[in-house]
Amino acid sequence: MKAVILFLILFSSFAGAVNVTWEPPQPEVGDVVTVYAEIENVTSASVVKLKYCPNEDACFYEQMKYENGKWVAKFNATNEGNFQIAIIVDNNVIKEDIIKVNSKKTSGFEIILISVALLIMAKIKMHK
């Protein structure tokens, strides 16, 4: 009986990620990505880190801070592609996910192209 109680106490104290989200939801290159983790069974003595890997060859770690009921960390989206992330509590990975970082939209370039196309069409109509 004592062994069962000890087992329940030990395993009920392990941290578990309830929910991991990030903003912006669809980041683009150059954005600062904020990752939020709601974690159960974490004490103030726990060390909570965000691991993020912008590519297969490089991974970085950020200490997460407890703010408004969530653990929070930020990183810069330096390149396009899938960033692998992991929430780590006391050296144990409790949640993994992938954040897709898109290329920066060049709306200014698109406007210039449309303007040039309209000018060309206007000149063609004027010559007819």
N, CA, C and O of each residue as an XYZ file, in Angstrom:
512
protein
N       0.825     -1.198      0.000
C       0.000      0.000      0.000
C       0.861      1.250      0.000
O       0.577      2.211     -0.715
N       1.938      1.234      0.822
C       2.835      2.379      0.871
C       3.485      2.621     -0.494
O       3.695      3.763     -0.902
N       3.796      1.539     -1.181
C       4.433      1.667     -2.497
C       3.487      2.336     -3.494
O       3.922      3.143     -4.315
N       2.212      2.009     -3.428
C       1.226      2.610     -4.324
C       1.091      4.106     -4.044
O       1.036      4.907     -4.977
N       1.039      4.481     -2.792
C       0.924      5.900     -2.421
C       2.166      6.664     -2.865
O       2.060      7.763     -3.409
N       3.345      6.083     -2.633
C       4.585      6.721     -3.057
C       4.614      6.889     -4.575
O       5.017      7.935     -5.083
N       4.187      5.857     -5.291
C       4.132      5.916     -6.757
C       3.214      7.051     -7.215
O       3.580      7.821     -8.103
N       2.033      7.159     -6.620
C       1.087      8.206     -6.998
C       1.631      9.599     -6.689
O       1.450     10.525     -7.480
N       2.282      9.747     -5.566
C       2.846     11.049     -5.204
C       3.953     11.439     -6.172
O       4.003     12.579     -6.635
N       4.832     10.507     -6.476
C       5.944     10.811     -7.380
C       5.455     11.175     -8.781
O       5.895     12.173     -9.352
N       4.563     10.383     -9.326
C       4.146     10.608    -10.696
C       3.098     11.706    -10.852
O       2.919     12.238    -11.948
N       2.409     12.048     -9.776
C       1.458     13.147     -9.882
C       2.173     14.491     -9.806
O       1.583     15.521    -10.133
N       3.435     14.498     -9.380
C       4.164     15.754     -9.274
C       4.922     16.108    -10.550
O       5.498     17.194    -10.629
N       4.941     15.231    -11.544
C       5.613     15.557    -12.790
C       4.828     16.611    -13.547
O       3.598     16.591    -13.576
N       5.557     17.527    -14.156
C       4.920     18.610    -14.909
C       4.298     18.055    -16.185
O       4.794     17.092    -16.770
N       3.214     18.678    -16.598
C       2.570     18.311    -17.845
C       2.051     19.555    -18.543
O       1.362     20.374    -17.934
N       2.378     19.696    -19.811
C       1.909     20.868    -20.555
C       0.450     20.667    -20.923
O       0.078     19.664    -21.531
N      -0.359     21.624    -20.549
C      -1.771     21.556    -20.880
C      -2.005     22.138    -22.272
O      -2.751     21.588    -23.083
N      -1.346     23.263    -22.522
C      -1.616     23.972    -23.770
C      -0.385     24.796    -24.151
O       0.198     25.470    -23.302
N       0.006     24.743    -25.413
C       1.096     25.569    -25.922
C       0.570     26.335    -27.127
O       0.048     25.745    -28.072
N       0.713     27.659    -27.081
C       0.279     28.519    -28.187
C       1.375     29.535    -28.477
O       2.335     29.661    -27.717
N       1.224     30.258    -29.586
C       2.193     31.296    -29.919
C       1.522     32.412    -30.701
O       0.482     32.231    -31.335
N       2.163     33.579    -30.630
C       1.704     34.761    -31.359
C       2.890     35.352    -32.098
O       3.986     35.390    -31.540
N       2.725     35.805    -33.303
C       1.510     35.686    -34.105
C       1.267     34.225    -34.492
O       2.207     33.432    -34.543
N       0.012     33.870    -34.764
C      -0.305     32.468    -35.071
C       0.351     31.971    -36.360
O       0.630     30.779    -36.495
N       0.596     32.880    -37.307
C       1.274     32.524    -38.556
C       2.433     33.499    -38.763
O       2.335     34.426    -39.566
N       3.534     33.282    -38.031
C       4.641     34.242    -38.079
C       5.331     34.276    -39.439
O       5.336     33.303    -40.193
N       5.914     35.443    -39.715
C       6.698     35.635    -40.931
C       8.136     35.946    -40.528
O       8.403     36.324    -39.388
N       9.053     35.783    -41.471
C      10.455     36.079    -41.220
C      10.572     37.504    -40.689
O       9.986     38.430    -41.250
N      11.322     37.677    -39.615
C      11.506     38.982    -38.993
C      10.591     39.232    -37.806
O      10.831     40.160    -37.034
N       9.553     38.430    -37.644
C       8.640     38.597    -36.513
C       9.290     38.112    -35.219
O      10.147     37.228    -35.229
N       8.867     38.705    -34.115
C       9.201     38.177    -32.796
C       8.062     37.243    -32.414
O       6.906     37.661    -32.347
N       8.386     35.988    -32.166
C       7.384     34.971    -31.832
C       7.357     34.806    -30.314
O       8.390     34.564    -29.689
N       6.175     34.940    -29.732
C       5.990     34.752    -28.299
C       5.302     33.411    -28.077
O       4.215     33.167    -28.602
N       5.938     32.549    -27.300
C       5.401     31.212    -27.013
C       4.848     31.202    -25.593
O       5.505     31.646    -24.651
N       3.620     30.683    -25.456
C       2.948     30.584    -24.158
C       2.731     29.111    -23.825
O       2.330     28.329    -24.687
N       2.995     28.736    -22.584
C       2.765     27.360    -22.148
C       2.007     27.374    -20.825
O       2.436     27.995    -19.852
N       0.873     26.677    -20.808
C       0.139     26.457    -19.567
C       0.572     25.086    -19.072
O       0.348     24.077    -19.740
N       1.193     25.055    -17.897
C       1.798     23.821    -17.397
C       1.230     23.484    -16.033
O       1.123     24.348    -15.162
N       0.866     22.219    -15.850
C       0.366     21.742    -14.560
C       1.521     21.230    -13.715
O       2.540     20.781    -14.239
N       1.348     21.302    -12.402
C       2.276     20.712    -11.428
C       3.691     21.275    -11.527
O       4.663     20.526    -11.437
N       3.812     22.588    -11.711
C       5.124     23.223    -11.742
C       5.244     24.124    -10.526
O       4.340     24.907    -10.234
N       6.356     24.015     -9.822
C       6.578     24.860     -8.657
C       7.456     26.047     -9.049
O       8.037     26.067    -10.134
N       7.547     27.014     -8.177
C       8.383     28.181     -8.455
C       9.861     27.802     -8.512
O      10.664     28.555     -9.062
N      10.230     26.659     -7.958
C      11.617     26.204     -7.998
C      11.946     25.493     -9.313
O      13.113     25.204     -9.577
N      10.947     25.211    -10.134
C      11.180     24.518    -11.397
C      11.877     25.432    -12.397
O      11.674     26.646    -12.406
N      12.700     24.821    -13.234
C      13.359     25.546    -14.318
C      12.612     25.204    -15.603
O      12.592     24.051    -16.035
N      11.997     26.224    -16.208
C      11.205     26.022    -17.419
C      11.904     26.740    -18.570
O      12.203     27.931    -18.484
N      12.161     25.991    -19.660
C      12.863     26.558    -20.815
C      12.104     26.261    -22.099
O      11.381     25.271    -22.212
N      12.295     27.151    -23.053
C      11.825     26.929    -24.418
C      13.043     26.579    -25.255
O      14.030     27.315    -25.275
N      12.966     25.462    -25.937
C      14.006     25.087    -26.903
C      13.411     25.331    -28.280
O      12.310     24.865    -28.573
N      14.135     26.063    -29.133
C      13.663     26.261    -30.502
C      14.806     26.032    -31.473
O      15.945     26.436    -31.241
N      14.460     25.371    -32.566
C      15.456     25.001    -33.577
C      15.005     25.554    -34.923
O      14.067     25.031    -35.524
N      15.676     26.622    -35.409
C      15.293     27.197    -36.698
C      15.679     26.320    -37.880
O      15.152     26.495    -38.979
N      16.593     25.376    -37.665
C      16.970     24.403    -38.701
C      17.528     23.166    -38.009
O      17.592     23.109    -36.781
N      17.929     22.186    -38.796
C      18.392     20.923    -38.210
C      19.724     21.045    -37.494
O      20.050     20.217    -36.643
N      20.501     22.075    -37.832
C      21.858     22.197    -37.303
C      21.982     23.097    -36.082
O      23.050     23.152    -35.472
N      20.927     23.799    -35.714
C      21.052     24.757    -34.613
C      19.807     24.759    -33.735
O      18.679     24.794    -34.226
N      20.039     24.719    -32.428
C      18.957     24.842    -31.451
C      19.380     25.845    -30.394
O      20.559     25.952    -30.055
N      18.407     26.576    -29.879
C      18.656     27.610    -28.882
C      17.684     27.432    -27.717
O      16.617     26.839    -27.872
N      18.064     27.948    -26.560
C      17.248     27.818    -25.352
C      16.966     29.202    -24.779
O      17.849     30.058    -24.722
N      15.727     29.406    -24.357
C      15.316     30.638    -23.686
C      14.655     30.263    -22.365
O      13.808     29.371    -22.316
N      15.043     30.941    -21.311
C      14.398     30.753    -20.011
C      12.979     31.309    -20.115
O      12.793     32.425    -20.600
N      11.984     30.558    -19.673
C      10.606     31.030    -19.702
C      10.280     31.709    -18.376
O      10.766     31.305    -17.320
N       9.446     32.750    -18.447
C       9.032     33.497    -17.263
C       7.547     33.271    -17.032
O       6.770     33.145    -17.979
N       7.163     33.224    -15.764
C       5.758     33.015    -15.404
C       5.049     34.363    -15.360
O       5.372     35.220    -14.538
N       4.065     34.540    -16.266
C       3.316     35.791    -16.354
C       1.840     35.498    -16.564
O       1.476     34.798    -17.509
N       0.998     36.018    -15.705
C      -0.460     35.912    -15.844
C      -0.942     34.476    -16.053
O      -1.805     34.225    -16.894
N      -0.396     33.551    -15.302
C      -0.851     32.167    -15.350
C      -0.256     31.328    -16.472
O      -0.655     30.178    -16.659
N       0.700     31.889    -17.227
C       1.331     31.142    -18.322
C       2.834     31.358    -18.283
O       3.321     32.385    -17.811
N       3.554     30.372    -18.785
C       5.000     30.502    -18.964
C       5.225     31.104    -20.345
O       4.603     30.683    -21.320
N       6.132     32.106    -20.427
C       6.289     32.889    -21.656
C       7.768     33.006    -22.022
O       8.624     33.209    -21.161
N       8.049     32.871    -23.331
C       9.387     33.132    -23.870
C       9.223     33.648    -25.296
O       8.205     33.410    -25.946
N      10.244     34.357    -25.768
C      10.203     34.937    -27.117
C      11.456     34.569    -27.883
O      12.516     34.335    -27.303
N      11.312     34.521    -29.218
C      12.477     34.360    -30.088
C      12.204     35.065    -31.417
O      11.054     35.327    -31.771
N      13.269     35.365    -32.137
C      13.147     36.006    -33.441
C      13.047     34.949    -34.531
O      13.838     34.007    -34.573
N      12.066     35.115    -35.413
C      11.919     34.215    -36.563
C      12.903     34.690    -37.630
O      12.597     35.595    -38.407
N      14.072     34.082    -37.662
C      15.166     34.560    -38.508
C      15.122     34.043    -39.933
O      15.728     34.633    -40.827
N      14.417     32.958    -40.151
C      14.380     32.379    -41.490
C      13.051     31.665    -41.729
O      12.312     31.348    -40.797
N      12.778     31.424    -43.000
C      11.565     30.722    -43.390
C      11.745     29.227    -43.131
O      12.842     28.692    -43.294
N      10.679     28.564    -42.732
C      10.730     27.121    -42.534
C      10.042     26.694    -41.252
O       9.358     27.483    -40.600
N      10.236     25.435    -40.905
C       9.623     24.866    -39.707
C      10.580     24.979    -38.527
O      11.675     24.417    -38.549
N      10.160     25.705    -37.503
C      10.926     25.808    -36.269
C      10.403     24.739    -35.321
O       9.229     24.766    -34.951
N      11.251     23.802    -34.924
C      10.852     22.814    -33.934
C      11.001     23.446    -32.563
O      12.031     24.049    -32.257
N       9.961     23.307    -31.727
C      10.030     23.847    -30.378
C       9.778     22.729    -29.371
O       9.163     21.710    -29.686
N      10.268     22.945    -28.155
C      10.021     22.010    -27.056
C       9.937     22.813    -25.767
O      10.697     23.760    -25.562
N       9.009     22.430    -24.905
C       8.910     22.986    -23.562
C       9.621     22.006    -22.634
O       9.299     20.818    -22.602
N      10.584     22.516    -21.887
C      11.413     21.671    -21.026
C      11.247     22.129    -19.573
O      11.430     23.307    -19.264
N      10.901     21.199    -18.696
C      10.765     21.489    -17.263
C      11.735     20.604    -16.510
O      11.652     19.377    -16.572
N      12.659     21.236    -15.797
C      13.657     20.508    -15.009
C      14.342     19.427    -15.852
O      14.475     18.280    -15.425
N      14.768     19.812    -17.044
C      15.493     18.948    -17.994
C      14.656     17.821    -18.585
O      15.215     16.876    -19.143
N      13.327     17.894    -18.477
C      12.442     16.898    -19.083
C      11.571     17.570    -20.138
O      10.882     18.549    -19.851
N      11.602     17.040    -21.359
C      10.748     17.566    -22.426
C       9.322     17.128    -22.145
O       9.038     15.935    -22.033
N       8.411     18.121    -22.031
C       7.024     17.764    -21.729
C       6.089     18.040    -22.905
O       4.957     17.557    -22.921
N       6.556     18.814    -23.890
C       5.703     19.106    -25.045
C       6.592     19.536    -26.203
O       7.530     20.313    -26.027
N       6.284     19.017    -27.394
C       6.990     19.409    -28.609
C       5.974     19.858    -29.648
O       4.833     19.395    -29.661
N       6.400     20.760    -30.512
C       5.505     21.252    -31.568
C       6.358     21.843    -32.680
O       7.581     21.916    -32.568
N       5.705     22.261    -33.746
C       6.385     22.901    -34.877
C       5.681     24.208    -35.193
O       4.456     24.259    -35.304
N       6.469     25.265    -35.335
C       5.947     26.567    -35.749
C       6.421     26.825    -37.167
O       7.622     26.866    -37.433
N       5.470     26.998    -38.076
C       5.811     27.270    -39.474
C       5.994     28.771    -39.653
O       5.072     29.550    -39.413
N       7.197     29.172    -40.078
C       7.506     30.582    -40.322
C       7.479     30.804    -41.833
O       8.206     30.152    -42.582
N       6.631     31.732    -42.266
C       6.453     32.028    -43.684
C       7.374     33.150    -44.123
O       7.873     33.919    -43.302
N       7.596     33.237    -45.435
C       8.392     34.342    -45.962
C       7.613     35.636    -45.816
O       6.383     35.632    -45.763
N       8.327     36.727    -45.753
C       7.704     38.043    -45.598
C       6.971     38.395    -46.883
O       7.518     38.269    -47.979
N       5.741     38.833    -46.739
C       4.955     39.250    -47.899
C       5.463     40.604    -48.372
O       5.768     41.481    -47.564
N       5.550     40.763    -49.669
C       6.044     42.018    -50.241
C       4.888     42.745    -50.913
O       4.837     42.844    -52.139
N       3.977     43.245    -50.120
C       2.793     43.911    -50.668
C       3.173     45.155    -51.452
O       2.506     45.482    -52.434
N       4.222     45.858    -51.049
C       4.661     47.041    -51.786
C       5.062     46.685    -53.201
O       4.740     47.412    -54.141
N       5.765     45.570    -53.363
C       6.191     45.114    -54.681
C       4.984     44.760    -55.548
O       4.952     45.070    -56.739
N       3.996     44.110    -54.940
C       2.786     43.746    -55.692
C       2.035     44.988    -56.169
O       1.512     45.008    -57.283
N       1.979     46.008    -55.342
C       1.302     47.249    -55.730
C       2.027     47.899    -56.906
O       1.385     48.392    -57.834
N       3.346     47.903    -56.875
C       4.133     48.473    -57.980
C       3.863     47.704    -59.261
O       3.677     48.312    -60.315
N       3.837     46.376    -59.194
C       3.568     45.573    -60.391
C       2.186     45.867    -60.967
O       2.028     45.991    -62.182
N       1.203     45.977    -60.106
C      -0.159     46.271    -60.579
C      -0.208     47.657    -61.211
O      -0.849     47.847    -62.245
N       0.463     48.619    -60.597
C       0.485     49.985    -61.136
C       1.135     50.016    -62.504
O       0.623     50.668    -63.414
N       2.248     49.327    -62.669
C       2.930     49.276    -63.968
C       2.033     48.603    -65.006
O       1.939     49.066    -66.143
N       1.380     47.521    -64.620
C       0.489     46.831    -65.556
C      -0.659     47.739    -65.987
O      -1.024     47.750    -67.163
N      -1.235     48.501    -65.054
C      -2.322     49.415    -65.399
C      -1.837     50.523    -66.329
O      -2.552     50.900    -67.256
N      -0.648     51.045    -66.101
C      -0.095     52.075    -66.983
C       0.122     51.543    -68.400
O      -0.178     52.223    -69.381
N       0.638     50.339    -68.492
C       0.857     49.732    -69.806
C      -0.464     49.522    -70.522
O      -0.575     49.783    -71.720
N      -1.481     49.043    -69.782
C      -2.801     48.828    -70.406
C      -3.405     50.175    -70.832
O      -4.052     50.246    -71.876
N      -3.213     51.222    -70.061
C      -3.743     52.535    -70.419
C      -3.070     53.066    -71.658
O      -3.742     53.650    -72.508
N      -1.770     52.891    -71.799
C      -1.051     53.352    -72.995
C      -1.483     52.579    -74.224
O      -1.600     53.150    -75.308
N      -1.722     51.274    -74.065
C      -2.167     50.455    -75.205
C      -3.529     50.934    -75.672
O      -3.761     51.022    -76.877
N      -4.428     51.244    -74.765
C      -5.764     51.716    -75.142
C      -5.687     53.078    -75.795
O      -6.481     53.368    -76.691
N      -4.739     53.944    -75.370
C      -4.599     55.286    -75.938
C      -4.085     55.225    -77.365
O      -4.425     56.092    -78.171
N      -3.287     54.241    -77.699
C      -2.730     54.116    -79.048
C      -3.734     53.541    -80.044
O      -3.516     53.636    -81.252
N      -4.788     52.968    -79.584
C      -5.775     52.344    -80.488
C      -6.690     53.355    -81.053
O      -7.582     53.015    -81.831
